Amino acid sequence: MTKVLTKTMTKQADDLKKKRTFRKFTYRGVELEALMDLTSEQLVELVHCRARRRFQRGLKRKPLALIKKLRKSRQEAVENEKPATVKTHLRNMIIVPEMIGSVVGVYNGKTFNPVEIRPEMVGHYLGEFSISYKPVKHGRPGIGATNSSRFVPLK
């Protein structure tokens, strides 16, 4: 009786393991490992039109300096630890596969928001992950909003 129970329990555990296979990340049909090995010309063919135009016109000095700093921080990082945060004002920098795993402090006009670069972020801009405004919290109208708010008490 116990042998039968243990066999069914192990079978259930094996079935659970089979069900829990995670989906592999792909960017436009290219898996992550292959994405990391792409040359810049091959990557340009994969990204969207705006990014393709930007890469074809050439990376300027500041974006190249950021990539260089990210490489350096990753090399200096301890094994299985996050690399040191690299601060930048370059909100218009397009995220490339080489940046995956790095931590970037993106300036939002007031502070540097830490952003950990994940594979899903490839092709997006750094500024998309550091909001530059405080979202509106709609409440009661204040003084001078409209004529209807004229008699609203100050409290």
N, C-alpha and C positions, 0 to 999 in steps of 0.2 A: 504494500500500500504506500509506504513512504517513498519507495523507489519510483513509483508512478508519479507521485506528487512532485518529486524533485526533477524528474524528466520534463514534466509539463512546465514547471517554473523556469527551468533553464531554457526551454524552447520559447517561452514568453519573453524572457530577457533577451534572447537572440533576436526575436522579432522586433523588440523595442529598439535594439541597436541598429537594425536594418532601417527602421522607420526614421531614425534620428540623423540620417545622413544630411549634411548641410549643403545648400546650394553653393556652387563655386561662383566667385565673382567674375564677371566678364564685363569689359568695356567695349561696346559695339562689336561683340562676337569674339574678342580677344581675351584669353584668360590672363590672370594677374601675373603669373610667372613670365609669360610671353610678352606682356606689356612692359615689364621692367627691362627686357632685353632689346626692345625696339630702338632703332636709331632715330634721330630727330626727324629725318625725312619721312620715315614710316609713320611716326606719330602724327606728323602734320596731316597725313592723308586720313587719319582716323577722326581727328577733332572736328568740331563744327566750323562753319564758314568764317565767322568772326575771328576765332582763334587761329585758323589756318592763315588768314591774311596777316595777322599780327606776327606769327612765326616766320612767314615768308619775307616780311619786311626786316627781319633780324631782331634778335634779342639785344637790347641796349645794355649799358654798363651796370645800371642799378639792379635789374633782374638777375643778371649773371652773378653779381656780387652776393645777392641773397642766396642763390643756389650754392655758391661756394661756401658761405657761412653755414648753411644747413648741412653740407657734407662734413665740414669740420666738426660741428657739434655732434653729429652722428658718430664720427670716428672716436671722439673723446668720451662718448657715453660708455658706461659700464654695461656688460652683457645683461640682457633681459631688463634693462632700465630705459625709461624714456630719456631722450636726449634733452639738453638744456634748451630753454626757450630762446628763439632768435626773434628780436623785435624788428618790426618793419612798418613803414608807412605805405608800402606798395599794395594798395587795395586792388589795383587793376592787374596784379600778377596772376597769370593763368596757372592753375595747379597742374604739374606734370608728374608722371609716375615716379620720378626720382625723389620727389618730396614726400612720398608716402612714409608714414611712421614718424615724421618730424613734428615738432611743436613750434608753432609760429605765433608770436604776439602781434596781432593785427591792430593797428591804430584806428580808433573810431572817431577821432577828433578830440577826445578827452583822455582816454586810457587805452592801454594795450590789452586786448582781449586774447587770452591764450586759445589757440585753435590747434587741435591734434589732427593732422592730415590723415584721412582714411581713403581707401581705394575708391569709394563712391564719389569722392570729391574731384576726381580727375576731370579736367576740362572746364571746371568752374573757376570763378574768380575768388581770390582770398577775401575780398570785401563782402561777399555774400554770406560769410560766416561770422561777421562782426558787425552787428547792427549799429548804425550811426545816429539813430534818433530814439527817443523814448516814446514808445507807443502810447497813443491817446487813451486815457481812462475817462470815458464819458460819464458825467455826473450832472449835478444841477448847474444851471447857467449862472455865470458870475455877473459882476457889475458891468454894465455897458454892453451886454451881449445883444439884446434886442429890447424893444419897448415892453414886451411881456415880462421881462425880468426886472423891470424898474422897481417893483415893490417887494422883491425878495430880500428878507432880512440878512444882515451881514453875518449872523451866526450860522 
